[in-house]
Amino acid sequence: MRDNGRIVEHPVMPSIRDRQEITIFFNGTPVTALEGESVAAALTAAGIRVFRYTHKKHEPRGIFCAIGHCTDCVMTIDDVPDVKTCQTRVRDGMRIERKE
C-alpha cells in the first residue's frame, strides 16, 4: 500500500503509520517529511527527483544507489555541502539545497 509516494505497509519493513510529520525546507520551500526517514526518501515522496546537476554537462542527478556508494544524491544540508541524502535522516527545520 502506498501513501503519497511512500510504502506504508511492507512485509519486511516496519509500518510508517505512527511516524510524526515534520517540516523540512527544500530550496526555501516547506516539505512535509516523516520522522526517521532519509532526506532522499522525503524529497522523493514530495515529487522531487533532481537532487543536483553535474558540473561539466549540467545533467540532472537523483537517487541512484540509495545506499551511500555513489554521490548522485549529494546536496547541501544546513550549509554543509556534499551530504549524501540517502544516508541522512530528516530533522525538523532542516534546510536542504540543490546543487545548481
VOBA-1610 file (N, C-alpha, C; in pm, whole numbers, padded with zeros to 5 digits, always signed):
BEGIN
Met+00084-00117+00000Met+00000+00000+00000Met+00089+00125+00000Arg+00055+00224-00084Arg+00133+00346-00094Arg+00051+00465-00046Asp+00122+00562+00012Asp+00059+00683+00060Asp+00150+00800+00025Asn+00107+00885-00069Asn+00188+01000-00111Asn+00328+00960-00153Gly+00341+00851-00227Gly+00472+00808-00275Gly+00551+00724-00177Arg+00497+00700-00060Arg+00566+00620+00041Arg+00502+00483+00051Ile+00581+00381+00078Ile+00527+00248+00105Ile+00485+00247+00252Val+00356+00228+00277Val+00303+00232+00413Val+00313+00096+00480Glu+00270-00007+00412Glu+00276-00143+00465Glu+00366-00228+00376His+00458-00298+00437His+00553-00381+00364His+00578-00506+00448Pro+00593-00622+00386Pro+00610-00745+00466Pro+00739-00750+00548Val+00841-00673+00512Val+00968-00677+00584Val+00994-00549+00663Met+00962-00435+00604Met+00990-00306+00668Met+00882-00271+00770Pro+00919-00196+00874Pro+00818-00155+00973Pro+00721-00053+00913Ser+00600-00048+00965Ser+00499+00045+00917Ser+00540+00188+00948Ile+00499+00279+00862Ile+00528+00420+00886Ile+00405+00495+00938Arg+00298+00424+00964Arg+00173+00488+01005Arg+00185+00573+01131Asp+00269+00535+01225Asp+00277+00606+01352Asp+00386+00713+01357Arg+00449+00741+01247Arg+00556+00841+01245Arg+00496+00983+01243Gln+00561+01073+01315Gln+00518+01212+01319Gln+00560+01285+01192Glu+00476+01376+01148Glu+00513+01462+01036Glu+00597+01577+01087Ile+00701+01610+01012Ile+00784+01725+01043Ile+00798+01808+00916Thr+00856+01925+00927Thr+00874+02012+00811Thr+01022+02033+00786Ile+01063+02008+00662Ile+01198+02039+00616Ile+01181+02144+00507Phe+01290+02208+00468Phe+01282+02313+00366Phe+01375+02280+00251Phe+01317+02267+00132Phe+01393+02238+00011Phe+01399+02366-00072Asn+01518+02421-00088Asn+01536+02548-00159Asn+01440+02654-00106Gly+01417+02653+00025Gly+01332+02752+00089Gly+01184+02718+00095Thr+01143+02612+00027Thr+01002+02572+00024Thr+00976+02463+00127Pro+00872+02479+00211Pro+00843+02375+00311Pro+00800+02244+00245Val+00850+02134+00298Val+00818+02000+00252Val+00786+01915+00374Thr+00677+01840+00368Thr+00641+01750+00477Thr+00724+01624+00468Ala+00782+01585+00580Ala+00863+01463+00589Ala+00813+01382+00708Leu+00852+01256+00713Leu+00817+01172+00826Leu+00940+01148+00912Glu+00923+01164+01040Glu+01030+01145+01135Glu+01100+01011+01109Gly+01232+01012+01103Gly+01309+00890+01087Gly+01342+00850+00945Glu+01281+00914+00846Glu+01313+00875+00708Glu+01432+00954+00657Ser+01491+00906+00550Ser+01606+00975+00493Ser+01560+01100+00417Val+01652+01191+00400Val+01623+01312+00323Val+01582+01271+00181Ala+01653+01176+00123Ala+01622+01131-00013Ala+01480+01075-00022Ala+01438+00997+00076Ala+01303+00940+00077Ala+01199+01049+00089Ala+01222+01147+00176Ala+01126+01256+00194Ala+01112+01339+00067Leu+01224+01371+00002Leu+01218+01451-00120Leu+01152+01373-00234Thr+01183+01245-00243Thr+01121+01163-00346Thr+00970+01154-00326Ala+00926+01135-00202Ala+00783+01130-00172Ala+00714+01262-00206Ala+00789+01372-00199Ala+00733+01503-00231Ala+00739+01533-00381Gly+00787+01437-00459Gly+00791+01455-00604Gly+00919+01519-00655Ile+01017+01537-00569Ile+01144+01599-00609Ile+01238+01488-00652Arg+01277+01489-00779Arg+01359+01382-00834Arg+01501+01426-00868Val+01522+01555-00889Val+01655+01606-00925Val+01718+01664-00799Phe+01829+01605-00757Phe+01898+01647-00635Phe+02017+01737-00665Arg+02077+01720-00781Arg+02191+01803-00820Arg+02208+01795-00971Tyr+02296+01879-01023Tyr+02333+01877-01164Tyr+02484+01855-01173Thr+02527+01779-01273Thr+02670+01754-01289Thr+02742+01883-01326His+02869+01888-01288His+02948+02009-01308His+02975+02039-01456Lys+03021+01940-01530Lys+03060+01963-01669Lys+02943+01979-01765Lys+02850+01885-01761Lys+02741+01884-01861Lys+02608+01934-01807His+02604+01968-01678His+02481+02017-01614His+02365+01919-01632Glu+02396+01790-01618Glu+02294+01685-01629Glu+02231+01658-01492Pro+02101+01632-01488Pro+02034+01608-01359Pro+02073+01474-01299Arg+02082+01473-01166Arg+02110+01350-01092Arg+02014+01343-00974Gly+01976+01220-00940Gly+01887+01196-00827Gly+01935+01073-00754Ile+01843+00995-00704Ile+01882+00872-00635Ile+01931+00771-00738Phe+02046+00711-00712Phe+02098+00606-00799Phe+02112+00477-00720Cys+02203+00474-00624Cys+02224+00350-00549Cys+02142+00347-00420Ala+02120+00461-00358Ala+02043+00476-00234Ala+02104+00402-00114Ile+02232+00368-00123Ile+02299+00304-00009Ile+02433+00369+00024Gly+02458+00487-00031Gly+02575+00563+00005Gly+02703+00535-00071His+02696+00455-00177His+02818+00423-00252His+02851+00527-00359Cys+02751+00591-00414Cys+02776+00691-00518Cys+02757+00831-00458Thr+02764+00931-00542Thr+02743+01069-00495Thr+02632+01139-00571Asp+02545+01063-00636Asp+02440+01125-00715Asp+02339+01203-00630Cys+02322+01167-00505Cys+02219+01230-00422Cys+02272+01340-00331Val+02398+01381-00349Val+02453+01481-00256Val+02386+01617-00273Met+02363+01681-00159Met+02304+01814-00155Met+02367+01890-00039Thr+02338+02019-00032Thr+02382+02099+00082Thr+02273+02094+00188Ile+02310+02052+00308Ile+02214+02040+00418Ile+02263+02125+00534Asp+02179+02220+00575Asp+02214+02312+00684Asp+02353+02372+00663Asp+02377+02420+00540Asp+02501+02487+00499Asp+02623+02395+00489Val+02604+02264+00500Val+02714+02169+00484Val+02703+02109+00344Pro+02802+02135+00256Pro+02793+02083+00119Pro+02823+01934+00109Asp+02775+01875+00001Asp+02807+01737-00037Asp+02766+01632+00065Val+02648+01647+00121Val+02594+01550+00216Val+02513+01445+00139Lys+02538+01319+00165Lys+02463+01211+00099Lys+02323+01203+00160Thr+02224+01240+00081Thr+02087+01246+00133Thr+02027+01109+00159Cys+02078+01007+00095Cys+02026+00872+00118Cys+02070+00817+00253Gln+02174+00878+00311Gln+02230+00832+00438Gln+02198+00926+00554Thr+02124+01033+00527Thr+02098+01135+00627Thr+01950+01138+00663Arg+01920+01127+00792Arg+01781+01131+00837Arg+01734+01275+00851Val+01607+01297+00822Val+01549+01431+00833Val+01542+01476+00978Arg+01549+01607+00998Arg+01526+01671+01127Arg+01431+01788+01104Asp+01346+01814+01198Asp+01252+01924+01184Asp+01328+02055+01161Gly+01288+02129+01059Gly+01350+02257+01027Gly+01474+02249+00942Met+01514+02128+00902Met+01634+02108+00821Met+01623+02187+00691Arg+01735+02249+00648Arg+01740+02326+00523Arg+01823+02249+00421Ile+01761+02217+00308Ile+01824+02138+00203Ile+01828+02220+00076Glu+01943+02224+00010Glu+01955+02300-00113Glu+02015+02214-00224Arg+01956+02227-00341Arg+02004+02155-00460Arg+02132+02222-00509Lys+02225+02140-00555Lys+02347+02192-00616Lys+02316+02230-00760Glu+02322+02355-00790Glu+02289+02404-00925Glu+02415+02417-01009
//
